[in-house]
């Protein structure tokens, strides 16, 4: 089964136009294995089937890597920092940390067992650029270049709760299913939508997109 899963992962990576080496593929497979094992006890995700975990979680998160890579390259940031809000089982944070080793990735979640899982993943996979923070995002003071989330909350709540953690020059990356027009209409004047970028997830026949946002100059 793992060989078939790895082949499917490699096919998906090719379709997404990602350049990952064998080491990174191995880390992604090891992460998937840890997610399956811990999920039996800690209920990190409602998805149980390994094939579904691969498409609905791993490939879904991988679809955002090239857009994030492109953004970081355009900014030419030195030691860029990303905060993933409501990381749960580490998606997309762990995937970002594996695929973008130059990126410092922090995960914040209120649930202790989920942060314990992130810390275990960082230790097992020797990901020095990954860490977990057990807290409410509203209580964090450090600022980041990118603040991301995946199916975490409505856009108006996500941006309101995390606004003090985003640098004035930073960007919000919100992974959504279909275009969230109702949520977009409720965003305050202090949040500017830059782009709604459609994503195509290999093996998944469903709408996905990234909503890119920044602070308006007055709010920043």
MOSULJO-V462998 format. One record per helix or strand of 3 or more residues. SS is the DSSP state (hx for helix, st for strand). FROM is the first residue (numbers start at 1). TO is the last residue. Records with the same first field share a line. If there is no record, write none. Layout:
BEGIN
SS = FROM-TO ; FROM-TO
END
This chain:
BEGIN
hx = 2-15 ; 22-42 ; 50-62 ; 65-75 ; 93-99 ; 112-124 ; 137-139 ; 155-165 ; 181-185
st = 81-85 ; 104-109 ; 130-134 ; 144-150 ; 166-176 ; 191-199 ; 208-215
END
